[in-house]
Amino acid sequence: MRALYVSAAVGDAGRSLATLAEILGQSDRNNRRDHVSGVLARHEGLFLQAIEGARIDLDRLLERLRRDPRHDDVRLLAYGPASERAFAAWGLALADVSSDPGLAKGRRLDELTPDDALAILKRAATRIPVAA
């Protein structure tokens, strides 16, 4: 299963590298424990995340995300079966989408279709190092 959502970053989560590193570290540990994989992008005050795993694990994670005070207005773009994991190499990795052509001309993460959002994350994932 794969879930794809966009949300508004709140406070330091939208601008602080230290807060972003904290989110990534904690989420990577939790996701690995729960057999969930995914990528997270932060761009212009918004988060875009794809998470993959078993339905029960994704449901539990999505409930935690909805309660997380570091973001607001969680909007699920897609939720359903995935033929294979696109982000299996990471518990949670940071995807740099800042130079993606899909965000050209001022397009925002919350204006993307689910297909466009997933394509942007997949392109960005090709540039993320995989730990040995």
BABA-306313 format. One line per 4 residues: number of its first residue (from 1); their letters; for each residue y, z negated, x negated of N, C-alpha, C, O. Coordinates in steps of 0.1 Angstrom, whole numbers, plus 2048, in hexadecimal, padded with zeros to 3 digits. Layout:
<rs>
NUM	A	Y/Z/X/Y/Z/X/Y/Z/X/Y/Z/X; ...
</rs>
This chain:
<rs>
1	MRAL	7F4/800/7F7/800/800/800/80C/800/7F7/80C/7FB/7EC; 817/806/7FD/824/806/7F6/82F/802/7FF/82F/807/80B; 838/7FA/7FB/844/7F7/802/850/7FB/7FA/850/7F9/7EE; 85A/800/801/866/805/7FA/872/7FF/802/873/801/80E
5	YVSA	87B/7F7/7FB/886/7F2/803/893/7F3/7FB/893/7F5/7EE; 89E/7F1/802/8AB/7F1/7FC/8B2/7E4/801/8AF/7E0/80C; 8BA/7DE/7F9/8C1/7D2/7FD/8CE/7D1/7F5/8D0/7D7/7EB; 8D7/7C8/7FA/8E4/7C5/7F4/8E2/7B9/7EA/8DE/7AF/7EF
9	AVGD	8E6/7BB/7DE/8E6/7B0/7D4/8F1/7A6/7D8/8FC/7AA/7DC; 8EE/799/7D6/8F7/78F/7DA/8FB/787/7CD/8F3/784/7C5; 908/785/7CB/90D/77E/7C0/90A/784/7B3/90B/790/7B0; 905/77B/7AA/902/77F/79C/8F6/789/79C/8F5/790/792
13	AGRS	8EE/789/7A6/8E3/793/7A6/8E8/7A1/7A5/8E0/7AA/7A1; 8F4/7A3/7AA/8F9/7B1/7AA/900/7B5/79D/903/7C1/79B; 903/7AB/794/90B/7AF/789/907/7A8/77B/90A/7AD/771; 8FF/79E/77C/8FB/796/770/8EE/79B/76A/8E4/79C/771
17	LATL	8EE/79F/75D/8E2/7A3/756/8D8/797/755/8CC/798/756; 8DE/78B/753/8D5/77F/752/8CE/77C/75F/8C2/779/75F; 8D5/77E/76A/8CE/77C/777/8C4/786/77A/8B9/784/77F; 8C7/793/776/8BD/79E/778/8B1/79B/76F/8A6/79D/774
21	AEIL	8B3/796/763/8A7/793/75A/89F/788/760/893/789/75F; 8A5/77E/766/89E/773/76C/896/779/778/88A/775/77A; 89C/781/780/894/787/78B/888/78F/787/87D/78E/78C; 88A/797/77C/880/79F/777/874/797/771/869/79A/774
25	GQSD	878/78D/769/86E/784/763/865/77D/76D/859/77D/76D; 86C/776/777/865/76F/781/85D/778/78A/851/774/78D; 862/783/78E/85B/78C/797/84F/793/790/845/795/796; 851/796/783/846/79C/77C/83A/792/77B/82F/796/77E
29	RNNR	83D/786/778/832/77C/778/82B/77A/786/81F/77A/787; 833/779/790/82E/777/79D/826/783/7A2/81B/782/7A8; 82B/78F/79F/825/79B/7A4/817/79D/79D/80E/7A1/7A3; 817/79A/790/80A/79B/788/800/791/78E/7F4/795/790
33	RDHV	805/785/791/7FC/77B/797/7F6/780/7A4/7EB/77E/7A7; 7FE/787/7AC/7FB/78B/7B9/7F5/79A/7BA/7F3/79F/7C5; 7F3/7A0/7AE/7EE/7AD/7AD/7F7/7B8/7B4/7F2/7C1/7BB; 804/7B6/7B2/80E/7BF/7B8/815/7C5/7AC/817/7BF/7A1
37	SGVL	819/7D2/7AD/820/7D9/7A3/82D/7DF/7A9/82E/7E1/7B5; 836/7E2/7A0/842/7E8/7A6/84D/7EA/79C/84C/7E7/790; 858/7F0/7A1/864/7F2/799/870/7EF/7A2/870/7EF/7AE; 87B/7EA/79B/887/7E6/7A1/893/7ED/79B/893/7EE/78E
41	ARHE	89C/7F2/7A3/8A8/7F8/79E/8B4/7F1/7A4/8B4/7ED/7B0; 8BE/7EF/79C/8CB/7E9/7A1/8D5/7F3/79D/8D7/7F7/792; 8DD/7F7/7A8/8E7/802/7A6/8F2/7FF/7B0/8F0/7FF/7BC; 8FF/7FD/7AA/90B/7FC/7B3/909/7F1/7BD/90C/7F3/7C9
45	GLFL	904/7E5/7B9/902/7DA/7C2/8F7/7DA/7CC/8F6/7D2/7D5; 8EE/7E4/7CA/8E2/7E5/7D3/8D5/7E4/7CB/8D5/7E8/7BF; 8CB/7DF/7D1/8BD/7E0/7CB/8B5/7EA/7D2/8B7/7EC/7DE; 8AD/7F1/7CB/8A3/7FA/7D1/896/7F6/7CA/895/7F5/7BD
49	QAIE	88B/7F3/7D2/87F/7EE/7CC/873/7F5/7D3/873/7F6/7DF; 869/7F9/7CB/85C/7FD/7D0/852/7F3/7CB/852/7EF/7BF; 84A/7EE/7D4/83F/7E5/7D1/832/7EA/7D6/832/7F0/7E1; 827/7E8/7CF/81A/7ED/7D2/810/7E3/7D1/810/7DA/7C8
53	GARI	806/7E3/7DA/7FB/7D9/7DA/7F4/7D9/7E7/7F6/7E2/7F0; 7EC/7CF/7E9/7E5/7CD/7F6/7EF/7C9/801/7F9/7C2/7FE; 7EC/7CD/80D/7F5/7CA/818/7F8/7BB/819/804/7B8/81B; 7EE/7B2/818/7F1/7A4/819/7FB/79F/80E/803/797/811
57	DLDR	7F9/7A4/802/802/7A0/7F7/810/7A6/7F9/81A/79F/7F6; 811/7B2/7FE/81E/7B8/800/825/7B1/80C/831/7AE/80B; 81E/7AE/816/824/7A6/821/82A/799/81D/835/795/821; 822/792/815/826/785/810/833/786/807/83C/77E/808
61	LLER	833/790/7FE/83E/793/7F5/84A/797/7FD/855/792/7FA; 849/7A0/807/854/7A4/80F/85A/798/816/867/797/818; 852/78F/81B/858/783/822/860/77A/818/86A/775/81B; 85B/779/80C/862/771/801/870/779/7FE/87A/772/7FD
65	LRRD	86F/786/7FD/87B/78E/7FA/886/78C/805/891/78B/802; 881/78C/811/88B/78A/81C/892/77D/81C/89D/77C/821; 88C/773/816/892/765/815/899/763/808/8A0/759/807; 898/76C/7FF/89E/76B/7F2/8AD/76C/7F3/8B2/776/7F7
69	PRHD	8B5/761/7EE/8C3/762/7F0/8CB/76B/7E6/8D7/76C/7E7; 8C3/771/7DD/8CA/77A/7D3/8CD/788/7D9/8D3/790/7D2; 8C8/78A/7E5/8CB/797/7EC/8CB/795/7FB/8C7/78B/800; 8D1/79E/801/8D3/79E/810/8D1/7AB/816/8D0/7B5/80F
73	DVRL	8D0/7AC/823/8CE/7B8/82A/8C2/7C1/825/8C4/7CC/821; 8B7/7BA/824/8AB/7C1/81F/8A7/7CB/82A/8A4/7C8/835; 8A6/7D8/826/8A3/7E3/82F/897/7EA/82A/897/7F1/81F; 88C/7E9/831/87F/7F0/82D/881/7FF/830/883/803/83B
77	LAYG	87F/807/825/880/816/826/873/81C/82A/872/825/831; 868/816/824/85B/81B/826/851/810/824/853/808/81B; 846/811/82B/83B/807/829/82E/80E/82E/82D/811/83A; 825/810/825/819/817/82A/80F/81A/81E/812/815/813
81	PASE	804/821/821/7FA/823/817/800/82C/80C/809/835/80E; 7FB/82A/800/7FE/832/7F4/7F1/837/7EE/7E8/82F/7EC; 7F0/844/7EB/7E3/849/7E6/7E0/843/7D9/7D4/841/7D5; 7EA/83F/7D1/7E8/838/7C4/7F5/831/7C1/800/834/7C6
85	RAFA	7F4/827/7B8/800/820/7B4/808/828/7AA/803/82E/7A1; 815/82A/7AD/81E/831/7A4/823/828/799/828/82D/78F; 823/81B/79B/829/811/792/81F/807/78D/823/7FB/78B; 813/80B/78C/808/801/788/80A/7FB/77B/804/7F1/778
89	AWGL	812/801/772/813/7FC/764/81B/7EF/763/81B/7E8/759; 822/7EB/76E/82B/7E0/76D/829/7D6/779/826/7DB/784; 82A/7C9/776/82B/7C0/781/839/7C2/788/839/7C4/795; 843/7C3/781/850/7C7/785/858/7CC/779/85A/7C4/770
93	ALAD	85D/7D8/779/865/7DE/76F/873/7E2/774/874/7E5/780; 87C/7E3/76B/88A/7E7/76F/88B/7F6/76D/888/7FB/762; 88E/7FD/778/890/80C/777/89F/80F/777/8A7/80A/77F; 8A3/816/76C/8B1/81A/76B/8B3/827/773/8AE/832/76E
97	VSSD	8BA/826/77E/8BD/832/786/8CB/837/785/8CF/840/78C; 8D3/831/77C/8E1/834/77C/8E5/842/779/8EF/847/77D; 8DC/849/772/8DF/857/76F/8D7/861/777/8D6/86D/773; 8D0/85D/781/8C7/865/788/8CF/86F/791/8D9/86B/797
101	PGLA	8CB/87C/790/8D2/886/798/8D2/884/7A7/8DA/889/7AF; 8C8/87C/7AC/8C7/879/7BA/8D2/870/7BF/8D4/86E/7CB; 8D9/869/7B5/8E4/861/7B9/8F2/867/7B5/8FC/860/7B5; 8F1/874/7B3/8FE/87B/7AF/907/87B/7BB/904/879/7C6
105	KGRR	914/87D/7B7/91F/87E/7C1/920/872/7CA/923/873/7D6; 91E/866/7C4/921/85A/7CA/917/855/7D5/91A/84C/7DD; 90B/85C/7D5/901/857/7DF/8FC/849/7DB/8FB/846/7D0; 8FB/841/7E5/8F6/833/7E4/8E8/831/7E7/8E1/839/7EE
109	LDEL	8E2/827/7E1/8D4/824/7E3/8D0/822/7F2/8C5/826/7F6; 8DA/81D/7F9/8D7/81A/808/8D9/827/810/8D8/826/81C; 8DC/832/80A/8DE/83E/811/8D2/848/80F/8D2/853/814; 8C8/844/807/8BD/84C/803/8B2/84C/80E/8B0/842/815
113	TPDD	8AC/858/80F/8A0/858/817/895/851/810/896/850/803; 88A/84D/817/87F/847/80F/879/850/804/876/84B/7FA; 878/85D/807/872/866/7FD/87C/867/7F1/877/868/7E6; 889/868/7F4/892/869/7E8/892/85C/7E0/892/85D/7D4
117	ALAI	892/851/7E7/892/844/7E0/885/843/7D7/886/83F/7CB; 87A/846/7DC/86D/846/7D5/86E/84F/7C9/869/84C/7BE; 873/85B/7CB/874/865/7C0/87D/860/7B5/879/862/7A9; 888/85A/7B9/891/855/7AE/88A/84A/7A6/88B/84A/79A
121	LKRA	883/841/7AD/87C/836/7A6/871/83C/79D/86F/837/792; 86A/846/7A2/85F/84C/79A/865/853/78D/85F/851/782; 870/85A/78F/876/860/783/87B/855/779/879/857/76D; 881/84B/77E/886/840/775/87A/839/76E/87B/835/763
125	ATRI	86F/838/775/863/831/76F/85D/838/763/857/832/75B; 85F/845/763/85A/84D/757/861/849/74A/85C/84C/740; 86D/842/74C/874/83E/740/872/82F/73D/878/82A/733; 86A/828/744/868/81A/742/85C/819/738/851/81E/73A
129	PVAA	85E/811/72D/853/80F/724/848/807/72B/84A/7FE/733; 83B/80A/727/830/803/72C/82B/7FA/721/828/7FF/715; 829/7ED/723/825/7E4/719/816/7E7/716/80E/7EA/71F; 813/7E5/70A/805/7E7/705/7FC/7DC/709/7F0/7DC/706
</rs>
